[in-house]
Amino acid sequence: MKQHSFGHLPHTVTNIGFGAWQIGGSWGDVSEADGREALNAALDAGMTFIDTADVYGDGRSEKIIADVLDSRGGERPMVATKAGRRLNPHVADGYTKANLESFIDRSLKSLRVDSLDLVQLHCPPTDVLYRPEVFEGLSELQKAGKIMGYGVSVEKVEEALKAIEFPGVASIQIIYNIFRQRPDHLFFQQAHEKNIAIIARVPLASGLLSGKITGATTFAKDDHRNFNRHGEAFDVGETFAGVPFEIGLQAVEEIRKLVPEGATMAAFALRWILMSDAVTVVIPGARNAEQAKANAAAASLEPLSHDVMEATREIYGRLIAPHVHQRW
């Protein structure tokens, strides 16, 4: 894995990190033991970036991370968490400094640290990005030492472009994968020019791009791929990257023909993301140690050829873009 500087913050991170949503919840039955083993395997493989949120398992993900890091000792990886989705209702008016500070204090306790490496607004309502006082409050919390830096996790490219107008924003987390190619059309260039770190999430389109899901695959009741298929609980773009399930399966079969011999489709999909120099770190999740090891190994795949990249763009344009391109 390559090492990248993290925007204007004093961190260096591997280009593949650990997405900790799966070890928190909403992905079916993932035991705490499996979660610990997955995270340990990721760290053993050399990953130095962990992404979590206070709402992943109502704090379970953060607490597992704290347990693992405390037990390992030594130099700690960069740990990014998120705040805002605890608001009920989740509205722009709730993004006050007082509320955000209370969420940050909760994460400080769960992660058992004195300062958060990075706190990200967790897919806030778009109107939040038009409220300078929200970012002024985050800057004050940074000066107070509760957070080392802050960023925004967004749903839409337009939100990302707006967020990086605030000079204190260090990072943007956005969905970017073979099924969601729009961020690379304009946003990546502007983020690179402003030295903004980019965290690529949902890299495997909720497992579709692993190539292991079929039309007969069933998902547990508490798996978002069951209960959020049409955006019932949160933005539908977080589930299968917003691609209609049957269309996604059709595209996967075409992409499968491009995967090099000896490589998995999941590794291919991660390597595709790493072809962009603008991406600082991609954060695939893992349900167990084997998945975490496989994610790390994707970095060792040879760069994809120009012809292969063009073929993925053609598949995207023909099958996927009509459903997602202008929506996010």
N, C-alpha and C positions, 0 to 999 in steps of 0.2 A: 504494500500500500504506500502511496505517495503521501508526503506531509505537505499541508497547506497552511499558510498564515490565515488567521480568522479575521478578515477585514481589518479594522483599526484597533481591535482588542489584542492584548498581549498573549495570545494563545496560538499554538500550532496544533493542528488536528490531522488525523488520517483522512484520506478522501472517502473511505467507507467507515461509517459510524454505526451505532446501535440504536435503533428505534425501539423505545420501550413501551409503546402502546399495548402490544400483545401480552406483555407480562403484567399489565395492569388490569385489563378486562376488555369486554366487548369483542372477543375473538374466540368464543367458546371456552372449553375447559383447558386452561393452561395453569397448572399447579404452581405454587410458589417455589417448590423445589425445582421444577423444570425452568422457571424463570431465572432462578439463581444460577443454574447450570448453563443456561443460554448466555447470560451476561458474563459469567466467568470465562466461557469459551471465547466470547468476543474479545475480552480483554487479554486473554492468553494469546490470541492471534495478533494482538498489537493494536487494536482499535483504541483511539484516544478521544472519542467523542460519543457522548450519550445524550439522547434527546428524550424527554419525558414531559409530563404535565400533571398538574395537581388533581385533575379529574380522572386520570387513568386509574380506574379501580378505586376512586375516592381516596387517593393517596397511596394505594398499595404499591404502585410502580416506584414512586419516590422512595418508599421505605425499603423495598427490596434492593434498590440501588445503594442506599445508605448502608445496609447490612453487608452487602458484597464488598463495597469499597473499604469499609471499616475492617472487615476480616482480612482483606488482602494487604492493607497498609501500603507503604511506598508512595511513589509519585501518583497523584490522582489524575484521571482523565478530565477533560472539560465536560461539565454536566450542564445542559440547558434544560430549563423547564418552561412552563407556560402558565398564564394566568388570565382570568376573565370569564371562563365558561362556568364558574361556580355561580355567577349571577343568575338570579331567577326573579323576574324575567331577564333574559340576556338581551339587554338594550343598551344603546349608546350612553344614556344618562347614568348608567351604573359604573361607567369607567372613570370614577373619581380617584384622586390620589389616595384618599382614605381607604376605599375598597381595595385598590390594587396593593396598597401596603399591607392590608390584612391578609390578602392572598399570599403575598411574598413572605410574610411572617410565618404563615402556615407551612410553606414550602421549606423555609429555613429550618423549621423544627423537624419536618419529615425527612429532609436530606441530612440533617444534623451537621450543618455548616454555619459559619458566621456571615458568609456573603455568598450570594448566588453568582455563578460564573456568567450566566445569561438568563434573563427572563424575557419571554416573548408574549406579546398580546396574542391571545389564542383565538385566531379567526374572528376578530371583533366585527360588529356591524360597520358597514362602510363609513357611516357618518362619524365614527370615532377618528378616522383619519383626517377629518376636517376640523378637529378640535385641538389646537396647539397646546391647550392647558393639560391635556393627557400626557403629552410628551415632556412638557415642562415638569410635571410631577415625577415622571420616571427619571429625569435628569437630577432632580433633587434627591431622589432615593439612591441614585448612583453616587452622588456627592456625599451622602450620609454613610455610604459603605455597605448598604444592604444588598446592592447588586453591583457587579463589575461592569455590566453592559446590558443593553436591551435591544430587542428587535421585534419584528412582527411576523406572525404566521398568517398568511392570507389565503383566500380562495381564488381571487381574480387577479389577472395581470394588471388591470387598472388600479387595484388597491396597492399592489406592489410598487407601481410607479409613483403613486401618491405618497406612500410611506417613506420612500427614500428621499423625499424632499426635506425631511426633518434631519438636520445634521447629526443628531445624537443616535440615530438608528444605525446599529452595527450590522444587522443581519436581516435577511428575509427568508422565511421558510415558505416554499411553494411546491405544489404538485408538478412534477416534471418526470415524464417517462415517455416511452414510445407512443403511448396513447394520448399524451398531453404535451404537444410539442410547441405550443404557442409562446411560452416564456422565452424561448430562444430567438424569437423574431425581433424583439425590441428591448424587452426588459433586461435581459442578460447584459447587453452592451452597455446600457446606462448604469446598471449596478456595478459592472466592472470598472467603469470610468470613475465611479465614486468610492471605490474600494469597499463595497458592501459584500459581506459574506453571504453566500447562497447555500441554503440547506434544502436539498431535494427530497421531498417526502412522497409517500405512496409510489415508490419506484417500481413495484411489481403489480400495480393496479389491483391491490387487495388479493393478490395471488393469481389473477388471470394470466399474468406474464410469466408465471412459473411453468406454465404449460401442463400443470397437473390437474387442473379443474376441467370437468366435462359437464355436459348438459344434465348428467345424472347425479352430479355432486350435490349433497345436502349439507346444510349448515345448521349448527346448533341454534336453539331459540335465542340465546344471549349473544350470538355472533352478529355483528352489524351487517354482514353480507346476507343475513336473513331479514333482520328487522329494519334496515335502512336502505333496502333495495331501491326504493323510490323517494328517498329523502324524508322519511317519516320522522326521524329523530334529529338529524343534522344535515348539513349540505350533502346532497346526493353525490357530488363530485368526490367525496371522501371514500365512496364505496364503488369499487371497480372503476375508479377514476371518472365516474359519471357516464361510462359507456354502456349502452344497453347490453345486457348479458349475452344474448345470442349473437349480436354483432361482434362483441369482443371475442367470443369463441371462434367465430369465422376468421377474424383477423389473426388470432393466435396460430391457426393452422397454416396461414400463409407465412407468418414470421418464422415458424418452426423450420421451414425450408432454408432459412438463412443462417441458422445456428451452426457454428463450426463443429466438425466431428470431434467427439470427446467432451464437448462443453454442454452444460445444461442451459435450458432456455432462461432460467432465472439469472445465471451468471452472465449470459449474453445481454439480457435486459439491463443489468447493472453496468456492464461495460459500455453499453450504448450511452448511458447517462454520463459516464466518466469521459466520453469523447468531447464533452464541452469543457473548455478551460475555465469557463465562468463558474462552474459548480465547485464549491468549496468542499462539501461533504454530502454524501447520499446516505439516507438512514433507513435501510431495510429493517424490518422487524424479524424476530425469530421466536419460535415457540419452544425450541429445544437447542441443545448444544450443537447438534449436527447442522441445523439450519444456520446457526451463527458462524460456524466454521466455513460453510459453503459460501456465505455472503462475503467473508473476508477473502476467500480464494478467488473471487471474481476479479479482483484487482490485477491478478497475474495473467489474465487472458490477453492475447495479442490485441493491439488496436484494430478496430473494425475498418474494413476497406471503404474507399469512397463509394464503390458500387453497392456494397451492403447498406451503407448509410442512405444512399439514394433510394434503395429498394424499400427501406423502412419508411421513408418520407412518402413514397408513392402509395404504400398501403394505408398510411395515416390519411393522406389526402382523399383517397377513394372511399375508404370504409368508415374511418373514425371522425375526421374533421367535421362532417356535416352534423354530427351529434354533440360535439364538445367545443369546437374551435372558438366560436363567437360567444359561447356561454360563459367561459371562464378566462 
